Amino acid sequence: MRSDEPGGGPITGINVTPLVDISLVLLIILMVTAKVVATPAVPLDLPHASHTTEVQVVLSVIVPARGPILVNGAPTVDDAALRRLVTTTLERDPSARAVIHAEGRASHERVLHVLDRLRGAGIDKVAFAADPLPSPEVPP
């Protein structure tokens, strides 16, 4: 094959300009999409959203310093009543959670007793509720 240039010999060189152009465009596209698709450094188990709202079943357990323990506002007389309430809740929703609202003056032993009874009845996910400390006022 002869070139149309004067002195005409065979074409022995490759034009690398289009190759470099395409490579740079692909590199830019890769860099832009890598930032969009980046996953967080800490693996998180995030809930999935949909058009409907999924309601989580949460047992609210109030542990006062004195008096009966309240589960969802109803007083429980003994451990058997607490176990029945937890079992009934777990039958409706096996992924039910419990939030313990312990009064500041409630004994550590009493709070741990309630926590132990909840775990023994099958509640795996337990959280403790707390009021945030007031933030100190910063002068302007």
C-alpha positions, 0 to 999 in steps of 0.5 A: 500500500502506498501513501499519497504523499510525495516520496510515497512509501508504505505507511509505517507509523500509527497515529496515537493521538486518537488513542490518547484522546479516547484513553483520557476520556475513559479515565475522566469518566472512570474518575467521575463515576468512582466518586459516585459509586464510592462505598463508605469506609465503615460497612453499614446495614442501612434500611431500605426505603420504599413508598410504604412506611414500615413500622417497627415494633418497639417495646417501651420498658420503663424502669422506675426507682420504685413501683412496677415496671411498665411495658408499653404503659401497662404495669407488669406485676412479675417476671411471668407477665413481662415474659408473656408481653414479650412473647406476644410481641415477638409472635406479631413481629419477630424483629421487635426491639426494646427500649429501656427507659431507666430512671436515674435513681433506679438501681443497677441491679433492677435495670440488669434484671429487666435486661436479663428478662428481656433477653431471656424472653427472646428480645435480641435488640435492646437500646437504652433511652437517655435525655441529652445533657444540656449544652453549655451556653457559649457567649457570643 
